Amino acid sequence: MNFYLTYILVATCLFAFTALFALMAVYAERKLSAFMQDRLGPMEVGSYGTLQAFADILKLLQKEFIIPAAADRVLFFTAPVLIYIAVYLGFAALPWAPGLIPSSLNLGVFYIFAIISVETVGILMAGWGSNNKYALLGSMRSVAQIISYEIPAGIAVISAVMISQSLNLQEVTLSQGILSTGAVNFLGLIDVKNIGGFLAWNIFQAPHLIIAYIIYFIASLAECNRAPFDIPEAESELVAGFHVEYSGMRFAFIFLAEYSMMFLVGMLGVILFLGGWNSPLPNVGSLELATWTTSSAWGVFWVMVKTMLVVATQIWIRWTLPRFRVDQLMSFCWKVLTPLAFLCMLISGVWRLTMM
Amino acid sequence: MRVEQIIFYALAAMVLGSALLVVTIRNLVRSIFLFFVALISLSGLYIFASADFIAIAQIVIYVGGVLVLMLFAFLLSNKELLNNLSRPVNRLINISSLPGFLLASAFLFVLISAILNTEISWLGYVQQNHFQPGDNTVHNIGISIMTRYLLPFEAVSMFLMMALIGAAHLARKGQKI
């Protein structure tokens, strides 16, 4: 029985984590955007507006669910939950520290990609269920964008997996630090198995993965429907896209899904390219920084710090760049990112055969 | 009853129930979304058969690809056309359902004969060779594809290439006169 209780506990912790993270990210997003636009941002609730996110969620909790008269009620109700669950299930295969992973799947990377694609069904469900022209257009744009950008993202991920030789995310992380069982070579030449640190990360083991990571990062922005890829919710043309009819708790679920998705894709990128829970500090002579900073608690700390930095970059880009047009979006995906990703995959194959 | 059995029967009931609803329900969009439920529960059943790769491939291909394509085709089509499609058929037996009836009965015959011809003694043989839950099935699949099934694999890849070229050709803008 304890066996099952552990599973339920882990799942509850992950749910609580996504909810807390979404609250913090909303606050961070407001403050960062305010900083970039030379404003103050939320200042009223709590000191420096720290309780603003809690006030927001309290407001959303007591709001009325408004159901459009012509909506398909069943689809309208299930869609936000489905969108959130699709993202939440992805967290099951992500490693947090040495030996600390909810489910050590042999197919971790493939599983996450599969489960993220379920989100598109939820978005279409929301768009159709709302029975609203803008919602339908927004959901179709969103799905077209997500499906197109899954291709460069997937191929960039494959080029990293070819270097790590495993689909298990825990093994991928292990191969990028001092706990590795195989050879770890900085730039394919210098043995850094005992030095570790940032020198052992995938992007420094094989430098073409830097390009692969940039491709993955751009594509992950598109998969989260965030600016500069926010044409699905384009406020000026489509009001708010597929979630225009949602209010109250159901809107909160869609919001939660968006921020959890940001964390999920950020963390997947960190694990595959930036060393996951491995410490960025190398061992220098008798100063064994990497050995001292590799443990369960440090693992959680490093993976959180790295992912938070990636999420901060996502927010930074959102408030810096203007929105793409639809045709620019598609030609950028198919004519720039996809060929580059294929090139990275090819280099990975050659690298694997010659350098490792 | 063990937990595994309860989950198995719940999944099986979901597959059968949603598959029945897909064909009987009047609302076409809801039937597509019920098809989604059937596909997801079916991938759960694949996991019970230790075919984890197939289970995930099922979600990638059917949910991420085929189902979304069906929904797109549906959402982009004309509403009048769909009203004609969803017009209820009055009689249970009519000439338009004859091909479907023949196909279904042929399939039922295959299934029943398979069940009747199964030797129970084979089950022991199956049990000795099954995978452990933690086994890495991807390695076996990769090795099999690259050795024993190389020719079919290459044929499939050629076929996909042809489909891609055809799609790119169709999607091209027409020549300006």
Interface residues (C-beta under 8 A of the other chain):
Chain A: Y4 D72 V74 L75 L105 N106 L107 F110 Y111 F113 A114 I115 S117 V118 T120 V121 L124 M125 G127 W128 L136 M140 V143 I147 E150 L167
Chain B: V3 N27 V29 R30 F33 F36 I40 D52 F53 I56 A57 I59 V60 V63 G64 L67 V68 L71 F72 L75 L76 G134 D135 N136 T137 V138
